[in-house]
Amino acid sequence: MALLDQARLLGGIGSILMLLTLVPYAGPILSIIGFILVLIAVKYISDHAGDRSIFNNYLIAVILGIIAAIVGAAVGIVGVLGSMGLMGMRGPVAAFTGMILTLIVALVAVWIIWIIAAIFIRKSFNAIASALNIRMFSTAALLYFIGAILIIALGVGYIIILVAIILQIIAFFQIPVEKAPPTPPPT
């Protein structure tokens, strides 16, 4: 099977799995599997196009997404535990205020990292759009970027990112199926 055929299949299925994030219990695991499949698909497209920056930019975006999750969890946990320690020293109001401020700092840090990751997704998908002449990748990339910026606006960004993932599914399934060269008739 050719690289683009595999990229089409893995990218499409991986993108569908990314949509399942909100499914109870299994959603996050399915989403992680989806991200891995899309990463492999982007690698295949990068190899086919002979442009390593396609894969490198997407890989940087994935790494930044992992860093955002770790930063959010770590700062959130430290904030909650630190606030519990303040409760005994300064009272519940100071503890609550400290916890809220820490969570705001965590959210802002994660938001900034997501925007940077969206920039790298955009670079990768724009290069894919140019290499494969499938403009839907550029549209999905733009929506990822706008969604990342608007996440702070009460979840509007999540809806835009959901639309971006749907367009990403369509884009992967628009990759043309490569036909095997005809075999010569036996003589």
Secondary structure, DSSP 8 states (H G I E B T S, - for coil): --HHHHHHHHHHHHHHHHHGGGSTTTHHHHHHHHHHHHHHHHHHHHHHHT-HHHHHHHHHHHHHHHHHHHHHHHHHHHHHHHHHHHHHHH-HHHHHHHHHHHHHHHHHHHHHHHHHHHHHHHHHHHHHHHHHT-THHHHHHHHHHHHHHHTTTTTHHHHHHHHHHHHHHHHHHTS------------
